[in-house]
Amino acid sequence: MTTDYEIFENSNLIEKNFKEFKFKEKLGRYNIFILAKYYPLNSFPDEILENDERILRQKIYKFKNGERETINSFAKVISNLLSKNIDKDTVFCVIPASTKKSNKIRYKKFSKLVSRKLGINNGYKFLRILKEKKPKHISGKEENILKYVKINSKKIKNKTVILFDDIITTGNSFQKIADTLIAYGAKDVIGVFLAQTIRNNEKVSSLTSYNCLFYPKFFDNILSKLDMNFFIGFSNFFIDDSFIFTPEEDNTPLILTAKIYNNILQRGVPTYSSLFFERKLSEKVNKTSIDRYITELKNLQVSKDNIFAISILSSWLHKILVKEIVYGGLNEKKEWRIAVIENDASFSKIAMEDFSLYMKNLSRLFDSTFPKINLTVFREEDVDLLENSELIEVQYKNLPEIESDEKFDLIIDFGMNVKRRQYNIKNNKYIKVFPLYYALSDNSKEFYDFEIQKYTINKEKENSLKFILENVFRKKDFREGQLELISNILGTKSVIGLFPTGSGKSLTYQLSALLQPGTIVIVDPIKSLMEDQVKKLKELGINSCAYINSDQKKENKELILKDLKFGRYKFLFISPERLQIKSFRKLLNEINLKLPFLVIDEAHCISEWGHDFRPSYLNVSKNLKQIVNDKNPKIIALTGTASYVVLKDIQEILNLKDNVSILTPKTFDRKELHMEVIKTFEKEQVLIDILYKRLPKLLNVENTFEVAGIIFSNTISGENGVYSIYKTLKNCGLKPGIYSGKKPKKLKTKDYNRYKQEIQSKFLNEEIQLLVATKAFGMGIDKSNIRYTIHYNLPSSIESFYQEAGRAGRDRKKSYSFLIFTEKNPALTDVILNTKISNKIALKIFENYKFINDDIFSQLHFHFNSFKGKSYEIAKTLNFYEKIKKYISTINEGSYKFIEVKSKENYFEKILYRLNVLGIIDNYTVEYKANEKIYELKISKKTQEDVAFNLNKFLFGVKKIENIDKRVRVEEAIKILIDYMYERVEKQRRKTLFNLVQLARNASSNEEVKRYILNYFNESIYTRKIIEIIQKKDERKLLSFIDEINEEASRKELEFLSSNIERLFENYPDNSYLYLIKALLGLKNQKEKIVINNLRIFSLYSNKLFVEKVLKKIQKIARNYCMDINEKKLKKSEFKKAKVILR
C-alpha cells in the first residue's frame, strides 16, 4: 500500500532549538535579552505549544530542579549568544531567588560555567539573599526585593553587570536591583533571562478616554455618507476626572446591571439608540436645519436643539454613568442626585430618562430596583421653558448656582466646545467631558469582565428580555420557541434547538450573549453563512463581530486576532477546522478567553458532514476543552431539521448526553411554502418551463426574474452541475449568479474568493435575482424575500432538502419549492440502497453501473467516495498505526511525545480520528501550509485495557463484543471500530438517501410532499415508546405494543407512525423489532408483500422461541384481513435480486 504521509519526530535538544535570543528589548534604560517566551502549564497545555516552547518549559523545570545536563546546556547556549559583544570588564551576577540550598547550588554552578566560558568575572557572591522572600500569594502584595538582598558595591563599581534570572514576569525585581547597582557605581546593567512568562491577557481600561456613540436609525436617511463619517468621529471623548477609583471587585446587582448595559452600549461603535430616544429625537427633527446642525458640529459651536449634538452628548453621558457605577463613583442607594452642566445642546433630560428606562428594565433580571434619579440641569438660558419628566425627577437652574453648597453624588460638565468656564465646586465629584480629536486604538471598545451569570427567567424578566428584543433587534415579539431557548441558554444549560428555517434561531444566542461576559464563538459550516451573519449583525448596529476563514488575506486575519486579543468582539464566527489549528488555540489561551457558551450553527452538519468529509466536526467538543478553563463548557447546537439519527449523533459527538435541553417546535410545517416534485428525464426542459411558465402564474408576476430565487445542484462542473445550468440560463439571455465551494473549471475569473463575495453581496442586495448554487451557499442565509427554490437534482437527505427549500419564504409570504427528480433504474436503486446488503456488495454494484446518469447515482458517487469500503479503511488505518507504533514503543508509561505528520490526502484525517477515538492518539492539531497539512500528534503508551475502555465508551454499549470490557489488541479494536462505523453510519447514509428517494417517487403535489416530510419530522404518539422498547430489548413490551397498535391506532396515527419507522431505521439500521412493526403496519394496510418481506427479516434476526410467539399473534391478526401468513412464504430468498445484478 502506498504511503500518503511523512512522519517526523521533533528535536529535543536545547542547542538545536535556541540559536539566538528571540527577544531583545528595553526595560526602562536597560537592555534585556530573553531566549523565548515561557508558557505556564496551568494555562497552556503541551498540545497548543510549538515544539521549542514545550522543550523550553521542560528544560526550565529541569534547570530549577538542578539537573546537571540541563544547567550545562543552558550555560553553553547563553555564553555562546553573549560572547560576541561582551568586554572583559564585565561581571556575571544572578538575581538571588531563595535561601534554599538547592537554589544556591544550581545558580552557583550556572554562574561559574557562564563566567568561565565568557572569560569574565564570576559575580555569584556579589548579590546575596539574606532571608526568604514571602511569595505574593501569601503576603498579599508584591514584596520589595531590596529588603532581602545584600549587594557588594565595591565589586561592581565601574563594571558592566550581566544580571541573570531564569524567568522574568513583570521585571519589577530586575529593575529595582539594576537601579541600585547603577546607584552603587555600576557602568551598565544588562538583563539576561531564559524566558519571559506569558500571562493570560489582562485587559487594561483607560480611565480618561472612551469610545461610545448611539444614534436614532433615521439618521441613516438624513445624513450623507460624508456627513455620517464626520458624525461618527464624535464617538471619541475624554474626561478630566480628579477622582480616581478602581473597579469594584464585588459584582453587586447594580454593578452587574451596569456591565450588561455596557455590553449593549458597546455592541457597536456607533450603534443604534433605544426606541424611546429615537422617538424623542424624531419630535425635534427639522429637515431644513440639518445642514446648519452639521456646520455647527464642525465649528464645535452647537445650538440647544442640535439633534446630532444631543445624540453625541447623550451617548457620552450613558458611558460615563456606567463607568461611575462600575468604578464605585455611584453606588447602591435609593436616590442619586446628579447635576449636569449643559454648555450648549439641551440633552441631559432625554439622555437621563433613556438611561433610567434601560437600567430599570435590566435591573429586573437581577431582582433589584434601580435607584431613583434626581437630575439638576444647569444652563445659561431658557431654564423656565424646559419641560418636566415622568421618568425621573428633574429641575433646571441658572448656571451661576452651580457654585452653591448643594450636595450632589456627581456633577458632569458637558459640551462640544472645549473652552469651559472654571467653577469653584466644593465637596462634590466633578467631571469635565470633552470631544477627542483622534481615534482611539486599544480602547475603541471596552467590555467589562464579570462572572458568567445564571438567570432564572420568570414573567417579569421576560418583559426585560422583550425590552432588549425591541430596542436592540427591532422585533415586536418573540417567535414560537425563541423565549424558551433563550431561557435555557441564560440558565447556563447546554441546549439542542430544532426549529424550522426562518424561525429566528440566531437571535436567541445573539440576545443571550449581550447578557453575559466574554466572547461568543460560533462554529459555522460554510463561509457564505459566516459572511452573512456578520453583515446582518452590523446592520443591527452590532459591529463587535468578525469572522475568520481561509478566504481572508493573512493581514486581515492578523488584524482580527489582534482585536480579539484586546477584547473588542462579542461574536466570533469560525469553522470547526479553526479549533484544530494550534496557533489559534494558543491565542485563545493567551487572552484567557471567557466563553459563556459555544454555538454550533446548522448542527446537523456535525453528523452529515462530520462522518463523511469533515472529521473536524467530530472533535469540536474535545477541541473546545483545550481552549477554555471550564472542562464542561456549555454548547448551544442549533439546526432547522434533524432526524432521530442526526439528533443522537449531535448528542454523542458533542458529549451532550446529560443535562441537555432538547427543544423542538410544535410543528415543522412552513405553511407559506408550497412544494412539488416533478419526475422527468428532461431536466433542462422542465427547468425552463418552471422559470418561464409556472412561476410567473404562481407568483402573479410578468417575469420570474423580478423576484429572487435559487437553483440548487449537487455538483459543480458535471453535466447537471451548477456551471452547466448557469450556461443554459445565460444562453437564454438571463444574467444569473453562480456560487460553489470550489471554482468551476470553465469559469473565467482570477480571484474566485472575491468573485464569490461579490456574487453573494449582489444577490443579497437585489442586484442579482437568480442564483445557481451548490449547498456551499444558502444554509442559514438571511434573505427574507426569496420566492422560490429549484432542486435540479436530488439532495442527500430529507433534512437537506427541507433546509435548502426553506431558504424561500422567510418573510412568511407565499413561496415555492420544486424538486426535479430523475431516476433511470428503480430496481437497481432499491438494491444498492437496501441496508440488508453490505457496503462491499453495494459498492460493487455501483462500480458496475456507475455510467448511469441519474440523481441517485450522482449522490452515490459522493457516498462511496466517503465510504470506500471496510477493507480499504482497515488497511489504511492499520498501515499508519504500524508506522507510529515504533515511536509509541519508546515512550515510558505515564509520559508522552509529539510527532509531526505531513499529508495531502483528504482521507488521512479520518485515520487520525479513528485512532483518537481509541486513545492511540491523545490529541492532534493541524497547520495549513500551501497545499499541505502538517499534523502534530500527541501519542502515549496505552494498555489493552485502556483501548478496550475507549472503544466501549465510543460504542455506548450499542454493539456487544465478547471480552471488550476487559482487553483488546489495538489491531482488533481498529477492525471493530471501522466495522461498527460501516454497520451504523454507512447504512444510515444509504437509508437516509432511500427515504428521500421514496418521497420523490411517491409524492408530487404540495399536499403529498408536505405530508411525507411532516410525518417524517413530527413524532408519532408511539415513537418514544418504540425507542424505549428497542433500547431495553423488551420482548414482553413489544408483544403488548403489537396489541395496542392493532386495537387502538387510528389510520392517521398509523400513517404518522409509518414515516417515523423509516426515520428510526436510520438510527437502528438492522433492528429486527422495527421490521416486525413495519410488517404489522403492512398488515393494517392489507399489503401482503410488505408483511411477508419484513416478517422474513425479523425471523432471520430474532431468537426462535420469540419468533414463534410473534408469528402466532400475527397470523391471528392476519386472518381478520383475510390474509394467509405461513412459513412457506417466509422462506423465499431475501437477496435474489441483488444476486442477479451481481452476476
Secondary structure, DSSP 8 states (H G I E B T S, - for coil): ----EEEEE----HHHH-SS-SEEEEETTEEEEEEEEE--TTTS-GGGS-HHHHHHHHHHHHHHTT-HHHHHHHHHHHHHHHGGG--SSEEEEE----S-HHHHHHHHHHHHHHHHHHT-EE-GGGEEE-S----HHHHSS---GGGTEEE-HHHHTT-EEEEEEEEESS-HHHHHHHHHHHHTT-SEEEEEEEEEE---------SSEEE--EE-TTHHHHS-HHHHHHHHGGGEEEEEE-------SS--HHHHHHHHHHHHHTTSSSEE--HHHHHHHHTT--GGGHHHHHHHHHHT---TT-HHHHHHHHHHHHHHHHHHHHTTSS-S-SEEEEEEEESSS--HHHHHHHHHHHHHHHHGGGT----EEEEEEEESS-TTT----SSSEEEEEEGGGGGSS---SEEEEE-S-S--------SS-EEEEEE-SS--STTSS-------------HHHHHHHHHHHHHHS--SS--TTHHHHHHHHHTT-EEEEE--TTS-HHHHHHHHHTTSSS-EEEE-SSHHHHHHHHHHHHHTT--SEEE--TTS-HHHHHHHHHHHHTT--SEEEE-GGGGGBHHHHHHHHHTT---S-EEETTTHHHHHTTTTT-GGGGGHHHHHTTT-S-SS--EEEEES---HHHHHHHHHHTT-SSSEEEE--S----TTEEEEEEE-S-HHHHHHHIIIIIHHHHHT-S-GGGSEEEEE-S-SSSTTSHHHHHHHHHHTT---EEE-SS--TT---S-HHHHHHHHHHHHHTTS--EEEE-TTTTTT---TTEEEEEESS--SSHHHHHHHHTTTTTTSS-EEEEEEE--S-HHHHHHHT-TTS-HHHHHHHHHHHTT--SHHHHHHHHHHHH---HHHHHHHHHHHHHHHHHHHTTS-TT-EEEEEEEE--TTHHHHHHHHHHHTSEEEEEEEEETTEEEEEEEEE---HHHHHHHHHHHHTTSS--TTTTT---HHHHHHHHHHHHIIIIIHHHHHHHHHHHHHHHH--SHHHHHHHHHHHHS--TTHHHHHHHHHHT-HHHHHHHHHHHHHH--HHHHHHHHHHHHHHHHHSTT-HHHHHHHHHHHHHTT-HHHHHHHHHHHHHTS-HHHHHHHHHHHHHHHHTTT----HHHHTS-TTHHHHHHH-
